[in-house]
Amino acid sequence: MNTVRIIGGEWRRRLLRFPDFPSLRPTPDRVRETLFNWLGNDLRGLSCLDLFAGSGALGFEAASRGAERVVLVDNSPKVLAALELNARTLGMAGRLEIVRSDAVRFATSTQQRFDVLFLDPPFNAGWIELLAASVPAIVVPDGVIYVEAERAVERCGNWRTVRSGRAGQVFYHLMRRGEADGTE
């Protein structure tokens, strides 16, 4: 099993364990720290969707920082088992909803709407473009989208990149509805 640590909030420094899968790339600590600084560190009252949960680093980090509701979606039985184990180990089982589903199926069938959408899909598979049409149905109008990709991404549907960075081969973006206003 591989590990990644939660960097802030109630479960700061606790380790998450996840299986060795070729397409799993947990968001690095430095990038998560930047992301949660952009989001404001305190996520109380917000609902978050981690549509490609993988290691669970983004969703668990959001829950640790007080998000009211966090939904983690993945399709792999091994990944889901690790997410469930981590939730029980940390005592988060009641604060997280872990869903077995394909990302597109979940995005097109859920009636839930979220304040924050984490999109960290497997690279080079066109997931961001594929999901762009579903975003308005799952993200509240003033919500934000966090995207990790193998390249710079200007937009996802009506959401535009307002902050971005790069760590090695990973490009990361914070998007809001409307016009872009700069990069970091």
N, CA and C atoms as a LAMMPS dump frame, in Angstrom:
ITEM: TIMESTEP
0
ITEM: NUMBER OF ATOMS
552
ITEM: BOX BOUNDS ff ff ff
-5.0000000000000000e+02 5.0000000000000000e+02
-5.0000000000000000e+02 5.0000000000000000e+02
-5.0000000000000000e+02 5.0000000000000000e+02
ITEM: ATOMS id mol type element x y z
1 1 1 N 0.845 -1.196 0
2 1 2 C 0 0 0
3 1 3 C 0.882 1.248 0
4 2 1 N 0.429 2.257 -0.722
5 2 2 C 1.069 3.566 -0.764
6 2 3 C 0.404 4.466 0.264
7 3 1 N 1.063 5.575 0.597
8 3 2 C 0.471 6.504 1.562
9 3 3 C 0.594 7.938 1.081
10 4 1 N -0.332 8.754 1.57
11 4 2 C -0.295 10.204 1.383
12 4 3 C -0.835 10.786 2.686
13 5 1 N -0.31 11.921 3.106
14 5 2 C -0.761 12.472 4.379
15 5 3 C -1.712 13.636 4.169
16 6 1 N -2.62 13.795 5.109
17 6 2 C -3.511 14.956 5.136
18 6 3 C -2.678 16.113 5.678
19 7 1 N -2.722 17.264 5.036
20 7 2 C -1.818 18.351 5.413
21 7 3 C -2.437 19.426 6.292
22 8 1 N -3.769 19.427 6.438
23 8 2 C -4.371 20.47 7.269
24 8 3 C -5.676 20.036 7.899
25 9 1 N -6.137 20.836 8.852
26 9 2 C -7.427 20.586 9.466
27 9 3 C -7.382 19.588 10.602
28 10 1 N -8.551 19.036 10.905
29 10 2 C -8.75 18.139 12.04
30 10 3 C -7.874 16.887 11.998
31 11 1 N -7.64 16.344 10.814
32 11 2 C -6.869 15.106 10.683
33 11 3 C -5.465 15.371 10.129
34 12 1 N -4.954 16.564 10.352
35 12 2 C -3.62 16.939 9.889
36 12 3 C -2.593 15.883 10.322
37 13 1 N -1.705 15.564 9.408
38 13 2 C -0.6 14.605 9.594
39 13 3 C -1.026 13.138 9.577
40 14 1 N -2.304 12.843 9.491
41 14 2 C -2.754 11.442 9.415
42 14 3 C -2.503 10.909 8.007
43 15 1 N -2.191 9.643 7.934
44 15 2 C -1.874 9.014 6.653
45 15 3 C -3.086 8.314 6.053
46 16 1 N -3.201 8.432 4.742
47 16 2 C -4.199 7.692 3.965
48 16 3 C -3.442 6.609 3.216
49 17 1 N -3.975 5.408 3.231
50 17 2 C -3.359 4.312 2.493
51 17 3 C -4.199 4.026 1.246
52 18 1 N -3.505 3.742 0.154
53 18 2 C -4.215 3.451 -1.092
54 18 3 C -3.43 2.426 -1.892
55 19 1 N -4.14 1.646 -2.717
56 19 2 C -3.481 0.566 -3.468
57 19 3 C -2.576 1.107 -4.569
58 20 1 N -1.662 0.259 -4.989
59 20 2 C -0.763 0.585 -6.087
60 20 3 C -1.518 0.364 -7.397
61 21 1 N -1.859 1.456 -8.043
62 21 2 C -2.578 1.421 -9.31
63 21 3 C -1.819 2.319 -10.278
64 22 1 N -1.592 1.913 -11.51
65 22 2 C -0.795 2.732 -12.432
66 22 3 C -1.361 4.14 -12.661
67 23 1 N -2.668 4.294 -12.673
68 23 2 C -3.247 5.61 -12.98
69 23 3 C -3.464 6.488 -11.747
70 24 1 N -3.158 5.985 -10.545
71 24 2 C -3.339 6.798 -9.338
72 24 3 C -2.142 7.715 -9.147
73 25 1 N -2.406 9.022 -9.114
74 25 2 C -1.39 10.029 -8.851
75 25 3 C -1.935 10.956 -7.789
76 26 1 N -1.703 10.697 -6.525
77 26 2 C -2.222 11.6 -5.496
78 26 3 C -1.685 13.012 -5.704
79 27 1 N -2.539 13.988 -5.485
80 27 2 C -2.126 15.38 -5.601
81 27 3 C -1.018 15.641 -4.58
82 28 1 N 0.146 16.149 -5.04
83 28 2 C 1.267 16.378 -4.118
84 28 3 C 0.905 17.358 -2.993
85 29 1 N 1.593 17.202 -1.859
86 29 2 C 1.348 18.065 -0.696
87 29 3 C 1.388 19.551 -1.062
88 30 1 N 2.419 19.954 -1.777
89 30 2 C 2.587 21.378 -2.114
90 30 3 C 1.416 21.899 -2.932
91 31 1 N 0.932 21.09 -3.863
92 31 2 C -0.204 21.495 -4.702
93 31 3 C -1.479 21.557 -3.866
94 32 1 N -1.688 20.565 -2.981
95 32 2 C -2.876 20.602 -2.108
96 32 3 C -2.839 21.808 -1.187
97 33 1 N -1.657 22.125 -0.674
98 33 2 C -1.548 23.302 0.185
99 33 3 C -1.937 24.565 -0.583
100 34 1 N -1.457 24.698 -1.806
101 34 2 C -1.825 25.845 -2.64
102 34 3 C -3.321 25.859 -2.905
103 35 1 N -3.873 24.726 -3.295
104 35 2 C -5.307 24.639 -3.575
105 35 3 C -6.131 25.081 -2.375
106 36 1 N -5.836 24.547 -1.193
107 36 2 C -6.659 24.879 -0.036
108 36 3 C -6.4 26.29 0.469
109 37 1 N -5.258 26.872 0.155
110 37 2 C -5.069 28.309 0.405
111 37 3 C -5.978 29.108 -0.523
112 38 1 N -6.08 28.682 -1.786
113 38 2 C -6.973 29.351 -2.728
114 38 3 C -8.421 29.252 -2.266
115 39 1 N -8.799 28.082 -1.749
116 39 2 C -10.186 27.864 -1.31
117 39 3 C -10.492 28.518 0.037
118 40 1 N -9.463 28.853 0.793
119 40 2 C -9.68 29.523 2.066
120 40 3 C -9.508 28.645 3.29
121 41 1 N -8.955 27.444 3.166
122 41 2 C -8.65 26.529 4.279
123 41 3 C -9.85 26.074 5.095
124 42 1 N -10.791 26.94 5.416
125 42 2 C -11.958 26.567 6.216
126 42 3 C -13.125 26.323 5.261
127 43 1 N -13.519 25.079 5.136
128 43 2 C -14.572 24.734 4.179
129 43 3 C -15.911 24.466 4.847
130 44 1 N -16.064 24.917 6.1
131 44 2 C -17.328 24.682 6.808
132 44 3 C -18.516 25.173 5.986
133 45 1 N -19.538 24.322 5.94
134 45 2 C -20.76 24.655 5.231
135 45 3 C -20.737 24.32 3.751
136 46 1 N -19.595 23.916 3.214
137 46 2 C -19.502 23.624 1.79
138 46 3 C -19.688 22.14 1.508
139 47 1 N -20.193 21.851 0.317
140 47 2 C -20.301 20.468 -0.141
141 47 3 C -19.283 20.276 -1.262
142 48 1 N -18.595 19.144 -1.227
143 48 2 C -17.509 18.875 -2.175
144 48 3 C -17.712 17.528 -2.853
145 49 1 N -17.378 17.478 -4.128
146 49 2 C -17.436 16.248 -4.907
147 49 3 C -16.056 15.957 -5.463
148 50 1 N -15.502 14.805 -5.109
149 50 2 C -14.237 14.331 -5.666
150 50 3 C -14.618 13.258 -6.68
151 51 1 N -14.71 13.651 -7.937
152 51 2 C -15.301 12.799 -8.967
153 51 3 C -14.384 11.65 -9.413
154 52 1 N -13.085 11.778 -9.213
155 52 2 C -12.125 10.71 -9.498
156 52 3 C -11.314 10.531 -8.222
157 53 1 N -11.9 9.924 -7.206
158 53 2 C -11.336 9.95 -5.862
159 53 3 C -9.94 9.346 -5.759
160 54 1 N -9.683 8.214 -6.387
161 54 2 C -8.359 7.621 -6.321
162 54 3 C -7.89 7.429 -4.886
163 55 1 N -6.807 8.092 -4.519
164 55 2 C -6.267 7.98 -3.158
165 55 3 C -7.191 8.623 -2.131
166 56 1 N -8.06 9.509 -2.579
167 56 2 C -8.953 10.219 -1.67
168 56 3 C -8.344 11.469 -1.069
169 57 1 N -7.123 11.814 -1.474
170 57 2 C -6.406 12.933 -0.864
171 57 3 C -7.21 14.233 -0.873
172 58 1 N -7.834 14.574 -1.987
173 58 2 C -8.575 15.838 -2.06
174 58 3 C -9.845 15.804 -1.211
175 59 1 N -10.601 14.728 -1.303
176 59 2 C -11.838 14.622 -0.531
177 59 3 C -11.597 14.547 0.967
178 60 1 N -10.621 13.748 1.395
179 60 2 C -10.307 13.65 2.82
180 60 3 C -9.765 14.979 3.342
181 61 1 N -8.97 15.655 2.532
182 61 2 C -8.439 16.967 2.922
183 61 3 C -9.593 17.949 3.127
184 62 1 N -10.571 17.934 2.223
185 62 2 C -11.74 18.821 2.354
186 62 3 C -12.522 18.501 3.624
187 63 1 N -12.726 17.208 3.897
188 63 2 C -13.445 16.813 5.113
189 63 3 C -12.666 17.234 6.356
190 64 1 N -11.353 17.078 6.325
191 64 2 C -10.513 17.46 7.455
192 64 3 C -10.609 18.955 7.732
193 65 1 N -10.858 19.735 6.685
194 65 2 C -10.948 21.187 6.811
195 65 3 C -12.384 21.662 7.022
196 66 1 N -13.274 20.733 7.382
197 66 2 C -14.609 21.092 7.828
198 66 3 C -15.717 21.078 6.803
199 67 1 N -15.475 20.589 5.585
200 67 2 C -16.552 20.537 4.595
201 67 3 C -17.748 19.804 5.192
202 68 1 N -18.926 20.342 4.969
203 68 2 C -20.148 19.766 5.529
204 68 3 C -20.473 18.41 4.921
205 69 1 N -20.202 18.288 3.625
206 69 2 C -20.522 17.048 2.914
207 69 3 C -19.446 16.813 1.862
208 70 1 N -18.936 15.586 1.807
209 70 2 C -17.934 15.219 0.805
210 70 3 C -18.363 13.901 0.185
211 71 1 N -18.453 13.893 -1.138
212 71 2 C -18.783 12.677 -1.882
213 71 3 C -17.556 12.288 -2.69
214 72 1 N -17.125 11.04 -2.503
215 72 2 C -15.978 10.483 -3.22
216 72 3 C -16.499 9.446 -4.206
217 73 1 N -16.166 9.602 -5.471
218 73 2 C -16.646 8.687 -6.51
219 73 3 C -15.45 7.986 -7.147
220 74 1 N -15.542 6.68 -7.26
221 74 2 C -14.535 5.907 -7.98
222 74 3 C -15.201 4.619 -8.451
223 75 1 N -14.561 3.958 -9.388
224 75 2 C -15.149 2.767 -9.983
225 75 3 C -14.379 1.489 -9.648
226 76 1 N -13.218 1.624 -9.015
227 76 2 C -12.375 0.47 -8.731
228 76 3 C -12.697 -0.128 -7.365
229 77 1 N -13.025 -1.425 -7.297
230 77 2 C -13.301 -2.055 -6
231 77 3 C -12.139 -1.937 -5.01
232 78 1 N -10.894 -2.073 -5.48
233 78 2 C -9.735 -1.96 -4.589
234 78 3 C -9.613 -0.537 -4.032
235 79 1 N -9.808 0.438 -4.883
236 79 2 C -9.733 1.841 -4.451
237 79 3 C -10.851 2.134 -3.46
238 80 1 N -12.049 1.68 -3.757
239 80 2 C -13.19 1.914 -2.871
240 80 3 C -12.981 1.264 -1.508
241 81 1 N -12.413 0.065 -1.49
242 81 2 C -12.141 -0.61 -0.222
243 81 3 C -11.144 0.204 0.607
244 82 1 N -10.119 0.76 -0.039
245 82 2 C -9.137 1.58 0.675
246 82 3 C -9.783 2.866 1.191
247 83 1 N -10.649 3.485 0.395
248 83 2 C -11.341 4.707 0.842
249 83 3 C -12.205 4.42 2.07
250 84 1 N -12.938 3.313 2.03
251 84 2 C -13.785 2.917 3.173
252 84 3 C -12.946 2.668 4.424
253 85 1 N -11.832 1.966 4.254
254 85 2 C -10.951 1.682 5.387
255 85 3 C -10.389 2.979 5.973
256 86 1 N -9.932 3.883 5.109
257 86 2 C -9.411 5.171 5.589
258 86 3 C -10.484 5.968 6.326
259 87 1 N -11.7 5.968 5.804
260 87 2 C -12.796 6.698 6.455
261 87 3 C -13.082 6.133 7.837
262 88 1 N -13.114 4.802 7.96
263 88 2 C -13.34 4.168 9.271
264 88 3 C -12.174 4.438 10.225
265 89 1 N -10.957 4.304 9.737
266 89 2 C -9.772 4.5 10.567
267 89 3 C -9.72 5.916 11.139
268 90 1 N -10.086 6.896 10.335
269 90 2 C -10.043 8.294 10.776
270 90 3 C -11.314 8.718 11.515
271 91 1 N -12.321 7.857 11.532
272 91 2 C -13.583 8.225 12.167
273 91 3 C -14.392 9.188 11.32
274 92 1 N -14.194 9.148 10.001
275 92 2 C -14.9 10.027 9.068
276 92 3 C -16.076 9.341 8.392
277 93 1 N -16.334 8.102 8.726
278 93 2 C -17.323 7.319 7.983
279 93 3 C -18.65 8.052 7.815
280 94 1 N -19.119 8.769 8.811
281 94 2 C -20.387 9.479 8.705
282 94 3 C -20.304 10.796 7.967
283 95 1 N -19.094 11.305 7.74
284 95 2 C -18.922 12.606 7.103
285 95 3 C -18.636 12.514 5.617
286 96 1 N -18.382 11.301 5.154
287 96 2 C -18.071 11.08 3.749
288 96 3 C -19.085 10.131 3.141
289 97 1 N -19.404 10.365 1.899
290 97 2 C -20.21 9.399 1.144
291 97 3 C -19.299 8.851 0.057
292 98 1 N -19.113 7.552 0.046
293 98 2 C -18.253 6.909 -0.939
294 98 3 C -19.15 6.155 -1.908
295 99 1 N -19.011 6.478 -3.19
296 99 2 C -19.919 5.97 -4.213
297 99 3 C -19.131 5.208 -5.28
298 100 1 N -19.598 3.993 -5.577
299 100 2 C -19.018 3.246 -6.695
300 100 3 C -19.782 3.611 -7.957
301 101 1 N -19.084 4.3 -8.862
302 101 2 C -19.707 4.703 -10.108
303 101 3 C -18.644 5.19 -11.079
304 102 1 N -18.979 5.118 -12.327
305 102 2 C -18.214 5.773 -13.371
306 102 3 C -18.463 7.273 -13.227
307 103 1 N -17.461 8.099 -13.447
308 103 2 C -17.58 9.551 -13.256
309 103 3 C -18.691 10.15 -14.122
310 104 1 N -18.758 9.775 -15.387
311 104 2 C -19.779 10.334 -16.281
312 104 3 C -21.17 9.892 -15.84
313 105 1 N -21.309 8.63 -15.488
314 105 2 C -22.616 8.131 -15.032
315 105 3 C -23.07 8.893 -13.786
316 106 1 N -22.169 9.073 -12.823
317 106 2 C -22.529 9.802 -11.612
318 106 3 C -22.903 11.249 -11.944
319 107 1 N -22.071 11.921 -12.736
320 107 2 C -22.305 13.332 -13.052
321 107 3 C -23.607 13.56 -13.812
322 108 1 N -23.986 12.604 -14.626
323 108 2 C -25.203 12.782 -15.418
324 108 3 C -26.458 12.253 -14.739
325 109 1 N -26.296 11.54 -13.614
326 109 2 C -27.482 10.973 -12.968
327 109 3 C -27.784 11.555 -11.589
328 110 1 N -26.821 12.203 -10.951
329 110 2 C -27.059 12.709 -9.604
330 110 3 C -27.944 13.95 -9.62
331 111 1 N -28.714 14.115 -8.586
332 111 2 C -29.527 15.316 -8.405
333 111 3 C -28.839 16.296 -7.447
334 112 1 N -27.702 15.862 -6.893
335 112 2 C -26.967 16.685 -5.937
336 112 3 C -26.189 17.785 -6.658
337 113 1 N -26.014 18.917 -5.939
338 113 2 C -25.178 20.008 -6.458
339 113 3 C -24.131 20.327 -5.413
340 114 1 N -22.966 20.753 -5.879
341 114 2 C -21.82 20.925 -5.002
342 114 3 C -21.215 22.312 -5.134
343 115 1 N -20.606 22.763 -4.029
344 115 2 C -19.906 24.047 -4.017
345 115 3 C -18.518 23.932 -4.628
346 116 1 N -17.899 22.768 -4.432
347 116 2 C -16.536 22.53 -4.927
348 116 3 C -16.516 21.187 -5.651
349 117 1 N -15.986 21.204 -6.872
350 117 2 C -15.818 19.983 -7.66
351 117 3 C -14.328 19.763 -7.869
352 118 1 N -13.833 18.604 -7.447
353 118 2 C -12.446 18.227 -7.69
354 118 3 C -12.423 17.308 -8.906
355 119 1 N -11.703 17.719 -9.949
356 119 2 C -11.556 16.908 -11.166
357 119 3 C -10.075 16.591 -11.344
358 120 1 N -9.682 15.4 -10.973
359 120 2 C -8.304 14.941 -11.125
360 120 3 C -8.353 13.589 -11.822
361 121 1 N -8.759 13.599 -13.106
362 121 2 C -8.95 12.327 -13.825
363 121 3 C -7.637 11.744 -14.334
364 122 1 N -7.681 10.479 -14.764
365 122 2 C -6.503 9.917 -15.445
366 122 3 C -6.151 10.803 -16.645
367 123 1 N -4.869 10.99 -16.848
368 123 2 C -4.408 11.864 -17.923
369 123 3 C -4.625 11.251 -19.304
370 124 1 N -4.663 12.127 -20.298
371 124 2 C -4.722 11.766 -21.716
372 124 3 C -5.914 10.893 -22.078
373 125 1 N -7.044 11.118 -21.429
374 125 2 C -8.233 10.332 -21.74
375 125 3 C -9.431 11.207 -22.106
376 126 1 N -9.272 12.537 -22.128
377 126 2 C -10.349 13.434 -22.549
378 126 3 C -11.467 13.614 -21.544
379 127 1 N -11.226 13.275 -20.267
380 127 2 C -12.292 13.332 -19.262
381 127 3 C -12.836 14.744 -19.036
382 128 1 N -11.981 15.73 -19.025
383 128 2 C -12.43 17.095 -18.722
384 128 3 C -13.407 17.569 -19.794
385 129 1 N -13.055 17.352 -21.042
386 129 2 C -13.944 17.733 -22.14
387 129 3 C -15.244 16.932 -22.093
388 130 1 N -15.132 15.659 -21.769
389 130 2 C -16.298 14.784 -21.702
390 130 3 C -17.279 15.23 -20.611
391 131 1 N -16.753 15.737 -19.498
392 131 2 C -17.589 16.13 -18.357
393 131 3 C -18.065 17.58 -18.408
394 132 1 N -17.502 18.391 -19.282
395 132 2 C -17.806 19.828 -19.308
396 132 3 C -19.312 20.117 -19.4
397 133 1 N -20.04 19.359 -20.192
398 133 2 C -21.481 19.598 -20.347
399 133 3 C -22.262 19.28 -19.078
400 134 1 N -21.72 18.41 -18.216
401 134 2 C -22.41 18.01 -16.989
402 134 3 C -22.173 18.967 -15.824
403 135 1 N -21.151 19.794 -15.92
404 135 2 C -20.76 20.657 -14.8
405 135 3 C -21.895 21.553 -14.305
406 136 1 N -22.648 22.247 -15.178
407 136 2 C -23.709 23.125 -14.658
408 136 3 C -24.762 22.395 -13.825
409 137 1 N -24.954 21.114 -14.064
410 137 2 C -25.958 20.357 -13.314
411 137 3 C -25.451 19.897 -11.954
412 138 1 N -24.128 19.877 -11.747
413 138 2 C -23.604 19.365 -10.479
414 138 3 C -22.876 20.407 -9.639
415 139 1 N -22.579 21.579 -10.21
416 139 2 C -21.886 22.632 -9.466
417 139 3 C -22.813 23.832 -9.344
418 140 1 N -22.947 24.368 -8.136
419 140 2 C -23.786 25.555 -7.939
420 140 3 C -23.203 26.703 -8.757
421 141 1 N -24.029 27.686 -9.172
422 141 2 C -23.538 28.754 -10.046
423 141 3 C -22.302 29.495 -9.527
424 142 1 N -22.199 29.692 -8.216
425 142 2 C -21.02 30.393 -7.692
426 142 3 C -19.97 29.417 -7.156
427 143 1 N -20.081 28.146 -7.532
428 143 2 C -19.135 27.131 -7.091
429 143 3 C -17.824 27.202 -7.85
430 144 1 N -16.863 26.429 -7.377
431 144 2 C -15.544 26.395 -7.995
432 144 3 C -15.202 24.974 -8.429
433 145 1 N -14.328 24.903 -9.417
434 145 2 C -13.833 23.625 -9.908
435 145 3 C -12.318 23.636 -9.793
436 146 1 N -11.773 22.555 -9.26
437 146 2 C -10.331 22.353 -9.247
438 146 3 C -10.033 21.274 -10.276
439 147 1 N -9.109 21.561 -11.199
440 147 2 C -8.771 20.619 -12.264
441 147 3 C -7.269 20.357 -12.259
442 148 1 N -6.903 19.076 -12.32
443 148 2 C -5.518 18.672 -12.578
444 148 3 C -5.501 18.022 -13.947
445 149 1 N -4.483 18.38 -14.731
446 149 2 C -4.406 17.854 -16.091
447 149 3 C -2.948 17.755 -16.537
448 150 1 N -2.776 17.112 -17.671
449 150 2 C -1.453 16.95 -18.256
450 150 3 C -1.029 18.167 -19.061
451 151 1 N -1.911 19.155 -19.151
452 151 2 C -1.667 20.382 -19.917
453 151 3 C -2.445 21.528 -19.273
454 152 1 N -2.138 22.74 -19.693
455 152 2 C -2.893 23.895 -19.202
456 152 3 C -4.32 23.807 -19.739
457 153 1 N -5.299 24.153 -18.9
458 153 2 C -6.709 24.098 -19.27
459 153 3 C -7.308 25.483 -19.027
460 154 1 N -7.863 26.078 -20.062
461 154 2 C -8.456 27.415 -19.934
462 154 3 C -9.837 27.397 -19.316
463 155 1 N -10.606 26.336 -19.644
464 155 2 C -11.984 26.319 -19.179
465 155 3 C -12.535 24.909 -19.113
466 156 1 N -13.67 24.813 -18.427
467 156 2 C -14.453 23.584 -18.374
468 156 3 C -15.898 24.049 -18.46
469 157 1 N -16.467 23.993 -19.649
470 157 2 C -17.797 24.567 -19.852
471 157 3 C -17.732 26.073 -19.633
472 158 1 N -18.635 26.592 -18.789
473 158 2 C -18.662 28.037 -18.507
474 158 3 C -17.7 28.448 -17.396
475 159 1 N -16.981 27.506 -16.83
476 159 2 C -16.023 27.817 -15.768
477 159 3 C -14.668 28.099 -16.405
478 160 1 N -14.052 29.207 -15.998
479 160 2 C -12.773 29.647 -16.547
480 160 3 C -11.688 29.588 -15.477
481 161 1 N -10.478 29.309 -15.898
482 161 2 C -9.349 29.279 -14.969
483 161 3 C -9.079 30.68 -14.439
484 162 1 N -9.078 30.793 -13.105
485 162 2 C -8.769 32.075 -12.463
486 162 3 C -7.431 32.026 -11.735
487 163 1 N -6.977 30.831 -11.426
488 163 2 C -5.661 30.638 -10.813
489 163 3 C -5.118 29.32 -11.331
490 164 1 N -3.803 29.277 -11.516
491 164 2 C -3.207 28.04 -12.012
492 164 3 C -1.753 27.958 -11.611
493 165 1 N -1.229 26.76 -11.733
494 165 2 C 0.177 26.518 -11.445
495 165 3 C 0.612 25.225 -12.099
496 166 1 N 1.879 24.939 -11.912
497 166 2 C 2.435 23.71 -12.486
498 166 3 C 3.425 23.127 -11.491
499 167 1 N 3.341 21.824 -11.308
500 167 2 C 4.284 21.091 -10.462
501 167 3 C 4.761 19.891 -11.266
502 168 1 N 5.966 19.958 -11.779
503 168 2 C 6.477 18.888 -12.631
504 168 3 C 5.635 18.76 -13.883
505 169 1 N 5.069 17.579 -14.101
506 169 2 C 4.245 17.321 -15.287
507 169 3 C 2.773 17.643 -15.067
508 170 1 N 2.408 18.101 -13.862
509 170 2 C 1.011 18.337 -13.515
510 170 3 C 0.671 19.823 -13.588
511 171 1 N -0.375 20.136 -14.342
512 171 2 C -0.919 21.491 -14.383
513 171 3 C -2.158 21.491 -13.496
514 172 1 N -2.281 22.49 -12.628
515 172 2 C -3.44 22.548 -11.745
516 172 3 C -4.101 23.909 -11.854
517 173 1 N -5.433 23.899 -11.715
518 173 2 C -6.245 25.077 -12.021
519 173 3 C -7.4 25.223 -11.037
520 174 1 N -7.713 26.451 -10.685
521 174 2 C -8.933 26.764 -9.95
522 174 3 C -9.805 27.542 -10.92
523 175 1 N -11.04 27.094 -11.076
524 175 2 C -11.946 27.696 -12.054
525 175 3 C -13.185 28.244 -11.38
526 176 1 N -13.638 29.364 -11.908
527 176 2 C -14.901 29.974 -11.489
528 176 3 C -15.718 30.268 -12.729
529 177 1 N -17.008 30.396 -12.541
530 177 2 C -17.9 30.691 -13.654
531 177 3 C -17.627 32.115 -14.141
532 178 1 N -17.499 32.293 -15.446
533 178 2 C -17.284 33.632 -16.014
534 178 3 C -15.908 33.782 -16.612
535 179 1 N -15.383 34.997 -16.53
536 179 2 C -14.124 35.333 -17.176
537 179 3 C -12.907 34.993 -16.313
538 180 1 N -11.821 34.667 -16.982
539 180 2 C -10.55 34.418 -16.292
540 180 3 C -9.969 35.748 -15.839
541 181 1 N -9.26 35.737 -14.706
542 181 2 C -8.674 36.993 -14.232
543 181 3 C -7.211 36.869 -13.814
544 182 1 N -6.536 35.819 -14.198
545 182 2 C -5.113 35.75 -13.885
546 182 3 C -4.637 34.371 -13.505
547 183 1 N -3.334 34.267 -13.349
548 183 2 C -2.718 33 -12.954
549 183 3 C -1.786 33.233 -11.796
550 184 1 N -1.428 32.142 -11.157
551 184 2 C -0.484 32.215 -10.033
552 184 3 C 0.809 31.573 -10.457
